[in-house]
């Protein structure tokens, strides 16, 4: 009986750790997605800047 309770507690702890890790992974993934999106936007702005500069010349 005691062993079953201990096992249940350990299992609950493991499940909590898994959930926390999944949340952390989600946050990291969102950050990476934002970084990629920002990089793309910066590249587009740079392209527009180049076009404007070339049109002014």
PDBQT receptor file of N, H, CA, C and O in Angstrom, charges set to zero:
ATOM      1  N   UNK A   1       0.818  -1.203   0.000  1.00  0.00    +0.000 N 
ATOM      2  CA  UNK A   1       0.000   0.000   0.000  1.00  0.00    +0.000 C 
ATOM      3  C   UNK A   1       0.862   1.267   0.000  1.00  0.00    +0.000 C 
ATOM      4  O   UNK A   1       0.622   2.190  -0.778  1.00  0.00    +0.000 OA
ATOM      5  N   UNK A   2       1.851   1.299   0.868  1.00  0.00    +0.000 N 
ATOM      6  H   UNK A   2       2.046   0.549   1.500  1.00  0.00    +0.000 HD
ATOM      7  CA  UNK A   2       2.736   2.465   0.918  1.00  0.00    +0.000 C 
ATOM      8  C   UNK A   2       3.468   2.645  -0.400  1.00  0.00    +0.000 C 
ATOM      9  O   UNK A   2       3.619   3.756  -0.907  1.00  0.00    +0.000 OA
ATOM     10  N   UNK A   3       3.915   1.525  -0.939  1.00  0.00    +0.000 N 
ATOM     11  H   UNK A   3       3.793   0.622  -0.528  1.00  0.00    +0.000 HD
ATOM     12  CA  UNK A   3       4.639   1.596  -2.211  1.00  0.00    +0.000 C 
ATOM     13  C   UNK A   3       3.755   2.146  -3.327  1.00  0.00    +0.000 C 
ATOM     14  O   UNK A   3       4.218   2.906  -4.176  1.00  0.00    +0.000 OA
ATOM     15  N   UNK A   4       2.493   1.762  -3.319  1.00  0.00    +0.000 N 
ATOM     16  H   UNK A   4       2.117   1.144  -2.629  1.00  0.00    +0.000 HD
ATOM     17  CA  UNK A   4       1.566   2.263  -4.339  1.00  0.00    +0.000 C 
ATOM     18  C   UNK A   4       1.369   3.771  -4.199  1.00  0.00    +0.000 C 
ATOM     19  O   UNK A   4       1.307   4.493  -5.194  1.00  0.00    +0.000 OA
ATOM     20  N   UNK A   5       1.272   4.239  -2.954  1.00  0.00    +0.000 N 
ATOM     21  H   UNK A   5       1.322   3.653  -2.146  1.00  0.00    +0.000 HD
ATOM     22  CA  UNK A   5       1.113   5.677  -2.729  1.00  0.00    +0.000 C 
ATOM     23  C   UNK A   5       2.357   6.424  -3.195  1.00  0.00    +0.000 C 
ATOM     24  O   UNK A   5       2.265   7.471  -3.836  1.00  0.00    +0.000 OA
ATOM     25  N   UNK A   6       3.506   5.877  -2.868  1.00  0.00    +0.000 N 
ATOM     26  H   UNK A   6       3.580   5.027  -2.348  1.00  0.00    +0.000 HD
ATOM     27  CA  UNK A   6       4.765   6.495  -3.290  1.00  0.00    +0.000 C 
ATOM     28  C   UNK A   6       4.843   6.523  -4.814  1.00  0.00    +0.000 C 
ATOM     29  O   UNK A   6       5.226   7.532  -5.406  1.00  0.00    +0.000 OA
ATOM     30  N   UNK A   7       4.481   5.422  -5.433  1.00  0.00    +0.000 N 
ATOM     31  H   UNK A   7       4.169   4.603  -4.952  1.00  0.00    +0.000 HD
ATOM     32  CA  UNK A   7       4.494   5.354  -6.894  1.00  0.00    +0.000 C 
ATOM     33  C   UNK A   7       3.527   6.371  -7.504  1.00  0.00    +0.000 C 
ATOM     34  O   UNK A   7       3.842   7.012  -8.507  1.00  0.00    +0.000 OA
ATOM     35  N   UNK A   8       2.360   6.511  -6.899  1.00  0.00    +0.000 N 
ATOM     36  H   UNK A   8       2.104   5.990  -6.085  1.00  0.00    +0.000 HD
ATOM     37  CA  UNK A   8       1.391   7.501  -7.376  1.00  0.00    +0.000 C 
ATOM     38  C   UNK A   8       1.961   8.918  -7.289  1.00  0.00    +0.000 C 
ATOM     39  O   UNK A   8       1.818   9.714  -8.217  1.00  0.00    +0.000 OA
ATOM     40  N   UNK A   9       2.598   9.217  -6.178  1.00  0.00    +0.000 N 
ATOM     41  H   UNK A   9       2.714   8.571  -5.424  1.00  0.00    +0.000 HD
ATOM     42  CA  UNK A   9       3.183  10.547  -5.994  1.00  0.00    +0.000 C 
ATOM     43  C   UNK A   9       4.285  10.782  -7.022  1.00  0.00    +0.000 C 
ATOM     44  O   UNK A   9       4.354  11.853  -7.624  1.00  0.00    +0.000 OA
ATOM     45  N   UNK A  10       5.132   9.805  -7.221  1.00  0.00    +0.000 N 
ATOM     46  H   UNK A  10       5.077   8.934  -6.732  1.00  0.00    +0.000 HD
ATOM     47  CA  UNK A  10       6.214   9.925  -8.206  1.00  0.00    +0.000 C 
ATOM     48  C   UNK A  10       5.633  10.119  -9.604  1.00  0.00    +0.000 C 
ATOM     49  O   UNK A  10       6.114  10.948 -10.377  1.00  0.00    +0.000 OA
ATOM     50  N   UNK A  11       4.608   9.355  -9.915  1.00  0.00    +0.000 N 
ATOM     51  H   UNK A  11       4.218   8.681  -9.287  1.00  0.00    +0.000 HD
ATOM     52  CA  UNK A  11       3.964   9.459 -11.222  1.00  0.00    +0.000 C 
ATOM     53  C   UNK A  11       3.356  10.851 -11.414  1.00  0.00    +0.000 C 
ATOM     54  O   UNK A  11       3.467  11.437 -12.491  1.00  0.00    +0.000 OA
ATOM     55  N   UNK A  12       2.724  11.368 -10.385  1.00  0.00    +0.000 N 
ATOM     56  H   UNK A  12       2.634  10.892  -9.510  1.00  0.00    +0.000 HD
ATOM     57  CA  UNK A  12       2.155  12.719 -10.460  1.00  0.00    +0.000 C 
ATOM     58  C   UNK A  12       3.260  13.752 -10.671  1.00  0.00    +0.000 C 
ATOM     59  O   UNK A  12       3.112  14.680 -11.467  1.00  0.00    +0.000 OA
ATOM     60  N   UNK A  13       4.351  13.584  -9.960  1.00  0.00    +0.000 N 
ATOM     61  H   UNK A  13       4.471  12.830  -9.314  1.00  0.00    +0.000 HD
ATOM     62  CA  UNK A  13       5.482  14.501 -10.115  1.00  0.00    +0.000 C 
ATOM     63  C   UNK A  13       6.028  14.461 -11.538  1.00  0.00    +0.000 C 
ATOM     64  O   UNK A  13       6.312  15.500 -12.135  1.00  0.00    +0.000 OA
ATOM     65  N   UNK A  14       6.168  13.271 -12.066  1.00  0.00    +0.000 N 
ATOM     66  H   UNK A  14       5.937  12.427 -11.581  1.00  0.00    +0.000 HD
ATOM     67  CA  UNK A  14       6.672  13.116 -13.433  1.00  0.00    +0.000 C 
ATOM     68  C   UNK A  14       5.715  13.783 -14.425  1.00  0.00    +0.000 C 
ATOM     69  O   UNK A  14       6.145  14.461 -15.358  1.00  0.00    +0.000 OA
ATOM     70  N   UNK A  15       4.424  13.582 -14.210  1.00  0.00    +0.000 N 
ATOM     71  H   UNK A  15       4.075  13.031 -13.452  1.00  0.00    +0.000 HD
ATOM     72  CA  UNK A  15       3.432  14.209 -15.089  1.00  0.00    +0.000 C 
ATOM     73  C   UNK A  15       3.514  15.735 -15.021  1.00  0.00    +0.000 C 
ATOM     74  O   UNK A  15       3.410  16.415 -16.041  1.00  0.00    +0.000 OA
ATOM     75  N   UNK A  16       3.700  16.263 -13.814  1.00  0.00    +0.000 N 
ATOM     76  H   UNK A  16       3.785  15.710 -12.985  1.00  0.00    +0.000 HD
ATOM     77  CA  UNK A  16       3.840  17.715 -13.661  1.00  0.00    +0.000 C 
ATOM     78  C   UNK A  16       5.082  18.228 -14.377  1.00  0.00    +0.000 C 
ATOM     79  O   UNK A  16       5.045  19.263 -15.042  1.00  0.00    +0.000 OA
ATOM     80  N   UNK A  17       6.166  17.505 -14.237  1.00  0.00    +0.000 N 
ATOM     81  H   UNK A  17       6.197  16.664 -13.696  1.00  0.00    +0.000 HD
ATOM     82  CA  UNK A  17       7.413  17.890 -14.907  1.00  0.00    +0.000 C 
ATOM     83  C   UNK A  17       7.219  17.874 -16.422  1.00  0.00    +0.000 C 
ATOM     84  O   UNK A  17       7.673  18.781 -17.120  1.00  0.00    +0.000 OA
ATOM     85  N   UNK A  18       6.548  16.848 -16.924  1.00  0.00    +0.000 N 
ATOM     86  H   UNK A  18       6.180  16.112 -16.357  1.00  0.00    +0.000 HD
ATOM     87  CA  UNK A  18       6.276  16.774 -18.363  1.00  0.00    +0.000 C 
ATOM     88  C   UNK A  18       5.454  17.974 -18.825  1.00  0.00    +0.000 C 
ATOM     89  O   UNK A  18       5.743  18.574 -19.861  1.00  0.00    +0.000 OA
ATOM     90  N   UNK A  19       4.424  18.320 -18.047  1.00  0.00    +0.000 N 
ATOM     91  H   UNK A  19       4.189  17.833 -17.205  1.00  0.00    +0.000 HD
ATOM     92  CA  UNK A  19       3.578  19.462 -18.408  1.00  0.00    +0.000 C 
ATOM     93  C   UNK A  19       4.387  20.754 -18.419  1.00  0.00    +0.000 C 
ATOM     94  O   UNK A  19       4.251  21.571 -19.330  1.00  0.00    +0.000 OA
ATOM     95  N   UNK A  20       5.227  20.935 -17.407  1.00  0.00    +0.000 N 
ATOM     96  H   UNK A  20       5.338  20.271 -16.667  1.00  0.00    +0.000 HD
ATOM     97  CA  UNK A  20       6.053  22.141 -17.349  1.00  0.00    +0.000 C 
ATOM     98  C   UNK A  20       7.013  22.190 -18.528  1.00  0.00    +0.000 C 
ATOM     99  O   UNK A  20       7.208  23.243 -19.134  1.00  0.00    +0.000 OA
ATOM    100  N   UNK A  21       7.607  21.053 -18.851  1.00  0.00    +0.000 N 
ATOM    101  H   UNK A  21       7.448  20.197 -18.358  1.00  0.00    +0.000 HD
ATOM    102  CA  UNK A  21       8.526  21.010 -19.988  1.00  0.00    +0.000 C 
ATOM    103  C   UNK A  21       7.810  21.328 -21.298  1.00  0.00    +0.000 C 
ATOM    104  O   UNK A  21       8.357  22.012 -22.164  1.00  0.00    +0.000 OA
ATOM    105  N   UNK A  22       6.591  20.829 -21.434  1.00  0.00    +0.000 N 
ATOM    106  H   UNK A  22       6.147  20.274 -20.731  1.00  0.00    +0.000 HD
ATOM    107  CA  UNK A  22       5.817  21.127 -22.640  1.00  0.00    +0.000 C 
ATOM    108  C   UNK A  22       5.518  22.619 -22.730  1.00  0.00    +0.000 C 
ATOM    109  O   UNK A  22       5.583  23.204 -23.811  1.00  0.00    +0.000 OA
ATOM    110  N   UNK A  23       5.188  23.235 -21.593  1.00  0.00    +0.000 N 
ATOM    111  H   UNK A  23       5.135  22.759 -20.715  1.00  0.00    +0.000 HD
ATOM    112  CA  UNK A  23       4.926  24.678 -21.590  1.00  0.00    +0.000 C 
ATOM    113  C   UNK A  23       6.187  25.450 -21.960  1.00  0.00    +0.000 C 
ATOM    114  O   UNK A  23       6.133  26.402 -22.739  1.00  0.00    +0.000 OA
ATOM    115  N   UNK A  24       7.310  25.041 -21.407  1.00  0.00    +0.000 N 
ATOM    116  H   UNK A  24       7.355  24.268 -20.774  1.00  0.00    +0.000 HD
ATOM    117  CA  UNK A  24       8.586  25.697 -21.718  1.00  0.00    +0.000 C 
ATOM    118  C   UNK A  24       8.893  25.553 -23.206  1.00  0.00    +0.000 C 
ATOM    119  O   UNK A  24       9.310  26.511 -23.856  1.00  0.00    +0.000 OA
ATOM    120  N   UNK A  25       8.688  24.362 -23.732  1.00  0.00    +0.000 N 
ATOM    121  H   UNK A  25       8.350  23.583 -23.204  1.00  0.00    +0.000 HD
ATOM    122  CA  UNK A  25       8.928  24.130 -25.157  1.00  0.00    +0.000 C 
ATOM    123  C   UNK A  25       8.010  24.998 -26.020  1.00  0.00    +0.000 C 
ATOM    124  O   UNK A  25       8.438  25.540 -27.039  1.00  0.00    +0.000 OA
ATOM    125  N   UNK A  26       6.765  25.123 -25.611  1.00  0.00    +0.000 N 
ATOM    126  H   UNK A  26       6.418  24.682 -24.783  1.00  0.00    +0.000 HD
ATOM    127  CA  UNK A  26       5.829  25.987 -26.337  1.00  0.00    +0.000 C 
ATOM    128  C   UNK A  26       6.315  27.432 -26.353  1.00  0.00    +0.000 C 
ATOM    129  O   UNK A  26       6.269  28.101 -27.386  1.00  0.00    +0.000 OA
ATOM    130  N   UNK A  27       6.778  27.902 -25.207  1.00  0.00    +0.000 N 
ATOM    131  H   UNK A  27       6.816  27.359 -24.368  1.00  0.00    +0.000 HD
ATOM    132  CA  UNK A  27       7.269  29.284 -25.116  1.00  0.00    +0.000 C 
ATOM    133  C   UNK A  27       8.494  29.470 -26.004  1.00  0.00    +0.000 C 
ATOM    134  O   UNK A  27       8.600  30.469 -26.715  1.00  0.00    +0.000 OA
ATOM    135  N   UNK A  28       9.413  28.517 -25.967  1.00  0.00    +0.000 N 
ATOM    136  H   UNK A  28       9.326  27.705 -25.390  1.00  0.00    +0.000 HD
ATOM    137  CA  UNK A  28      10.620  28.600 -26.800  1.00  0.00    +0.000 C 
ATOM    138  C   UNK A  28      10.235  28.603 -28.280  1.00  0.00    +0.000 C 
ATOM    139  O   UNK A  28      10.777  29.375 -29.071  1.00  0.00    +0.000 OA
ATOM    140  N   UNK A  29       9.304  27.740 -28.637  1.00  0.00    +0.000 N 
ATOM    141  H   UNK A  29       8.864  27.112 -27.994  1.00  0.00    +0.000 HD
ATOM    142  CA  UNK A  29       8.854  27.659 -30.024  1.00  0.00    +0.000 C 
ATOM    143  C   UNK A  29       8.217  28.978 -30.465  1.00  0.00    +0.000 C 
ATOM    144  O   UNK A  29       8.457  29.447 -31.578  1.00  0.00    +0.000 OA
ATOM    145  N   UNK A  30       7.409  29.571 -29.595  1.00  0.00    +0.000 N 
ATOM    146  H   UNK A  30       7.214  29.191 -28.691  1.00  0.00    +0.000 HD
ATOM    147  CA  UNK A  30       6.796  30.862 -29.917  1.00  0.00    +0.000 C 
ATOM    148  C   UNK A  30       7.867  31.930 -30.103  1.00  0.00    +0.000 C 
ATOM    149  O   UNK A  30       7.779  32.754 -31.014  1.00  0.00    +0.000 OA
ATOM    150  N   UNK A  31       8.871  31.913 -29.245  1.00  0.00    +0.000 N 
ATOM    151  H   UNK A  31       8.943  31.244 -28.506  1.00  0.00    +0.000 HD
ATOM    152  CA  UNK A  31       9.963  32.886 -29.362  1.00  0.00    +0.000 C 
ATOM    153  C   UNK A  31      10.709  32.717 -30.684  1.00  0.00    +0.000 C 
ATOM    154  O   UNK A  31      11.039  33.697 -31.352  1.00  0.00    +0.000 OA
ATOM    155  N   UNK A  32      10.969  31.471 -31.049  1.00  0.00    +0.000 N 
ATOM    156  H   UNK A  32      10.700  30.675 -30.506  1.00  0.00    +0.000 HD
ATOM    157  CA  UNK A  32      11.667  31.202 -32.311  1.00  0.00    +0.000 C 
ATOM    158  C   UNK A  32      10.817  31.683 -33.487  1.00  0.00    +0.000 C 
ATOM    159  O   UNK A  32      11.330  32.300 -34.421  1.00  0.00    +0.000 OA
ATOM    160  N   UNK A  33       9.525  31.399 -33.434  1.00  0.00    +0.000 N 
ATOM    161  H   UNK A  33       9.108  30.899 -32.675  1.00  0.00    +0.000 HD
ATOM    162  CA  UNK A  33       8.629  31.850 -34.501  1.00  0.00    +0.000 C 
ATOM    163  C   UNK A  33       8.636  33.372 -34.616  1.00  0.00    +0.000 C 
ATOM    164  O   UNK A  33       8.655  33.921 -35.717  1.00  0.00    +0.000 OA
ATOM    165  N   UNK A  34       8.621  34.046 -33.467  1.00  0.00    +0.000 N 
ATOM    166  H   UNK A  34       8.605  33.599 -32.572  1.00  0.00    +0.000 HD
ATOM    167  CA  UNK A  34       8.660  35.511 -33.482  1.00  0.00    +0.000 C 
ATOM    168  C   UNK A  34       9.977  36.016 -34.059  1.00  0.00    +0.000 C 
ATOM    169  O   UNK A  34       9.996  36.969 -34.837  1.00  0.00    +0.000 OA
ATOM    170  N   UNK A  35      11.072  35.374 -33.675  1.00  0.00    +0.000 N 
ATOM    171  H   UNK A  35      11.056  34.600 -33.043  1.00  0.00    +0.000 HD
ATOM    172  CA  UNK A  35      12.381  35.775 -34.198  1.00  0.00    +0.000 C 
ATOM    173  C   UNK A  35      12.433  35.633 -35.716  1.00  0.00    +0.000 C 
ATOM    174  O   UNK A  35      12.935  36.513 -36.416  1.00  0.00    +0.000 OA
ATOM    175  N   UNK A  36      11.915  34.527 -36.211  1.00  0.00    +0.000 N 
ATOM    176  H   UNK A  36      11.507  33.812 -35.642  1.00  0.00    +0.000 HD
ATOM    177  CA  UNK A  36      11.911  34.295 -37.660  1.00  0.00    +0.000 C 
ATOM    178  C   UNK A  36      11.039  35.342 -38.351  1.00  0.00    +0.000 C 
ATOM    179  O   UNK A  36      11.408  35.878 -39.396  1.00  0.00    +0.000 OA
ATOM    180  N   UNK A  37       9.893  35.621 -37.763  1.00  0.00    +0.000 N 
ATOM    181  H   UNK A  37       9.593  35.185 -36.915  1.00  0.00    +0.000 HD
ATOM    182  CA  UNK A  37       8.992  36.621 -38.339  1.00  0.00    +0.000 C 
ATOM    183  C   UNK A  37       9.648  38.004 -38.353  1.00  0.00    +0.000 C 
ATOM    184  O   UNK A  37       9.561  38.727 -39.346  1.00  0.00    +0.000 OA
ATOM    185  N   UNK A  38      10.296  38.361 -37.264  1.00  0.00    +0.000 N 
ATOM    186  H   UNK A  38      10.366  37.773 -36.458  1.00  0.00    +0.000 HD
ATOM    187  CA  UNK A  38      10.979  39.656 -37.204  1.00  0.00    +0.000 C 
ATOM    188  C   UNK A  38      12.121  39.729 -38.213  1.00  0.00    +0.000 C 
ATOM    189  O   UNK A  38      12.320  40.755 -38.864  1.00  0.00    +0.000 OA
ATOM    190  N   UNK A  39      12.853  38.656 -38.336  1.00  0.00    +0.000 N 
ATOM    191  H   UNK A  39      12.692  37.822 -37.807  1.00  0.00    +0.000 HD
ATOM    192  CA  UNK A  39      13.960  38.629 -39.300  1.00  0.00    +0.000 C 
ATOM    193  C   UNK A  39      13.436  38.807 -40.718  1.00  0.00    +0.000 C 
ATOM    194  O   UNK A  39      14.032  39.522 -41.523  1.00  0.00    +0.000 OA
ATOM    195  N   UNK A  40      12.332  38.159 -41.015  1.00  0.00    +0.000 N 
ATOM    196  H   UNK A  40      11.848  37.578 -40.361  1.00  0.00    +0.000 HD
ATOM    197  CA  UNK A  40      11.717  38.292 -42.337  1.00  0.00    +0.000 C 
ATOM    198  C   UNK A  40      11.278  39.734 -42.585  1.00  0.00    +0.000 C 
ATOM    199  O   UNK A  40      11.506  40.284 -43.663  1.00  0.00    +0.000 OA
ATOM    200  N   UNK A  41      10.654  40.334 -41.588  1.00  0.00    +0.000 N 
ATOM    201  H   UNK A  41      10.469  39.887 -40.712  1.00  0.00    +0.000 HD
ATOM    202  CA  UNK A  41      10.211  41.723 -41.739  1.00  0.00    +0.000 C 
ATOM    203  C   UNK A  41      11.401  42.668 -41.905  1.00  0.00    +0.000 C 
ATOM    204  O   UNK A  41      11.347  43.603 -42.703  1.00  0.00    +0.000 OA
ATOM    205  N   UNK A  42      12.457  42.430 -41.163  1.00  0.00    +0.000 N 
ATOM    206  H   UNK A  42      12.502  41.670 -40.514  1.00  0.00    +0.000 HD
ATOM    207  CA  UNK A  42      13.652  43.264 -41.301  1.00  0.00    +0.000 C 
ATOM    208  C   UNK A  42      14.255  43.135 -42.696  1.00  0.00    +0.000 C 
ATOM    209  O   UNK A  42      14.715  44.117 -43.278  1.00  0.00    +0.000 OA
ATOM    210  N   UNK A  43      14.247  41.929 -43.217  1.00  0.00    +0.000 N 
ATOM    211  H   UNK A  43      13.873  41.131 -42.744  1.00  0.00    +0.000 HD
ATOM    212  CA  UNK A  43      14.773  41.714 -44.562  1.00  0.00    +0.000 C 
ATOM    213  C   UNK A  43      13.920  42.440 -45.598  1.00  0.00    +0.000 C 
ATOM    214  O   UNK A  43      14.442  43.041 -46.537  1.00  0.00    +0.000 OA
ATOM    215  N   UNK A  44      12.608  42.377 -45.418  1.00  0.00    +0.000 N 
ATOM    216  H   UNK A  44      12.184  41.889 -44.655  1.00  0.00    +0.000 HD
ATOM    217  CA  UNK A  44      11.717  43.085 -46.339  1.00  0.00    +0.000 C 
ATOM    218  C   UNK A  44      11.962  44.590 -46.281  1.00  0.00    +0.000 C 
ATOM    219  O   UNK A  44      11.999  45.259 -47.314  1.00  0.00    +0.000 OA
ATOM    220  N   UNK A  45      12.127  45.116 -45.075  1.00  0.00    +0.000 N 
ATOM    221  H   UNK A  45      12.096  44.573 -44.236  1.00  0.00    +0.000 HD
ATOM    222  CA  UNK A  45      12.414  46.547 -44.937  1.00  0.00    +0.000 C 
ATOM    223  C   UNK A  45      13.729  46.913 -45.608  1.00  0.00    +0.000 C 
ATOM    224  O   UNK A  45      13.845  47.956 -46.250  1.00  0.00    +0.000 OA
ATOM    225  N   UNK A  46      14.692  46.060 -45.454  1.00  0.00    +0.000 N 
ATOM    226  H   UNK A  46      14.597  45.212 -44.932  1.00  0.00    +0.000 HD
ATOM    227  CA  UNK A  46      15.986  46.304 -46.085  1.00  0.00    +0.000 C 
ATOM    228  C   UNK A  46      15.849  46.304 -47.610  1.00  0.00    +0.000 C 
ATOM    229  O   UNK A  46      16.459  47.120 -48.301  1.00  0.00    +0.000 OA
ATOM    230  N   UNK A  47      15.051  45.391 -48.110  1.00  0.00    +0.000 N 
ATOM    231  H   UNK A  47      14.555  44.728 -47.548  1.00  0.00    +0.000 HD
ATOM    232  CA  UNK A  47      14.811  45.343 -49.559  1.00  0.00    +0.000 C 
ATOM    233  C   UNK A  47      14.139  46.627 -50.046  1.00  0.00    +0.000 C 
ATOM    234  O   UNK A  47      14.516  47.177 -51.081  1.00  0.00    +0.000 OA
ATOM    235  N   UNK A  48      13.143  47.100 -49.296  1.00  0.00    +0.000 N 
ATOM    236  H   UNK A  48      12.837  46.653 -48.456  1.00  0.00    +0.000 HD
ATOM    237  CA  UNK A  48      12.479  48.359 -49.660  1.00  0.00    +0.000 C 
ATOM    238  C   UNK A  48      13.454  49.525 -49.600  1.00  0.00    +0.000 C 
ATOM    239  O   UNK A  48      13.444  50.406 -50.460  1.00  0.00    +0.000 OA
ATOM    240  N   UNK A  49      14.280  49.517 -48.592  1.00  0.00    +0.000 N 
ATOM    241  H   UNK A  49      14.289  48.801 -47.894  1.00  0.00    +0.000 HD
ATOM    242  CA  UNK A  49      15.282  50.573 -48.463  1.00  0.00    +0.000 C 
ATOM    243  C   UNK A  49      16.214  50.576 -49.675  1.00  0.00    +0.000 C 
ATOM    244  O   UNK A  49      16.537  51.632 -50.218  1.00  0.00    +0.000 OA
ATOM    245  N   UNK A  50      16.635  49.397 -50.087  1.00  0.00    +0.000 N 
ATOM    246  H   UNK A  50      16.372  48.539 -49.646  1.00  0.00    +0.000 HD
ATOM    247  CA  UNK A  50      17.496  49.285 -51.275  1.00  0.00    +0.000 C 
ATOM    248  C   UNK A  50      16.782  49.806 -52.520  1.00  0.00    +0.000 C 
ATOM    249  O   UNK A  50      17.367  50.521 -53.334  1.00  0.00    +0.000 OA
ATOM    250  N   UNK A  51      15.518  49.440 -52.655  1.00  0.00    +0.000 N 
ATOM    251  H   UNK A  51      15.042  48.860 -51.994  1.00  0.00    +0.000 HD
ATOM    252  CA  UNK A  51      14.744  49.912 -53.810  1.00  0.00    +0.000 C 
ATOM    253  C   UNK A  51      14.629  51.434 -53.810  1.00  0.00    +0.000 C 
ATOM    254  O   UNK A  51      14.809  52.079 -54.843  1.00  0.00    +0.000 OA
ATOM    255  N   UNK A  52      14.332  51.991 -52.658  1.00  0.00    +0.000 N 
ATOM    256  H   UNK A  52      14.186  51.467 -51.819  1.00  0.00    +0.000 HD
ATOM    257  CA  UNK A  52      14.228  53.453 -52.563  1.00  0.00    +0.000 C 
ATOM    258  C   UNK A  52      15.553  54.118 -52.887  1.00  0.00    +0.000 C 
ATOM    259  O   UNK A  52      15.602  55.105 -53.621  1.00  0.00    +0.000 OA
ATOM    260  N   UNK A  53      16.602  53.584 -52.347  1.00  0.00    +0.000 N 
ATOM    261  H   UNK A  53      16.563  52.782 -51.751  1.00  0.00    +0.000 HD
ATOM    262  CA  UNK A  53      17.929  54.152 -52.582  1.00  0.00    +0.000 C 
ATOM    263  C   UNK A  53      18.283  54.103 -54.072  1.00  0.00    +0.000 C 
ATOM    264  O   UNK A  53      18.814  55.064 -54.630  1.00  0.00    +0.000 OA
ATOM    265  N   UNK A  54      17.980  52.975 -54.695  1.00  0.00    +0.000 N 
ATOM    266  H   UNK A  54      17.548  52.195 -54.241  1.00  0.00    +0.000 HD
ATOM    267  CA  UNK A  54      18.278  52.824 -56.128  1.00  0.00    +0.000 C 
ATOM    268  C   UNK A  54      17.416  53.748 -56.983  1.00  0.00    +0.000 C 
ATOM    269  O   UNK A  54      17.860  54.212 -58.033  1.00  0.00    +0.000 OA
ATOM    270  N   UNK A  55      16.206  54.014 -56.550  1.00  0.00    +0.000 N 
ATOM    271  H   UNK A  55      15.845  53.637 -55.697  1.00  0.00    +0.000 HD
ATOM    272  CA  UNK A  55      15.328  54.926 -57.298  1.00  0.00    +0.000 C 
ATOM    273  C   UNK A  55      15.769  56.371 -57.160  1.00  0.00    +0.000 C 
ATOM    274  O   UNK A  55      15.550  57.177 -58.065  1.00  0.00    +0.000 OA
ATOM    275  N   UNK A  56      16.378  56.702 -56.054  1.00  0.00    +0.000 N 
ATOM    276  H   UNK A  56      16.556  56.047 -55.319  1.00  0.00    +0.000 HD
ATOM    277  CA  UNK A  56      16.837  58.073 -55.822  1.00  0.00    +0.000 C 
ATOM    278  C   UNK A  56      18.086  58.368 -56.647  1.00  0.00    +0.000 C 
ATOM    279  O   UNK A  56      18.282  59.497 -57.097  1.00  0.00    +0.000 OA
ATOM    280  N   UNK A  57      18.915  57.372 -56.844  1.00  0.00    +0.000 N 
ATOM    281  H   UNK A  57      18.756  56.455 -56.478  1.00  0.00    +0.000 HD
ATOM    282  CA  UNK A  57      20.181  57.560 -57.585  1.00  0.00    +0.000 C 
ATOM    283  C   UNK A  57      19.961  58.047 -58.979  1.00  0.00    +0.000 C 
ATOM    284  O   UNK A  57      20.923  58.250 -59.720  1.00  0.00    +0.000 OA
TER     285      UNK A  57
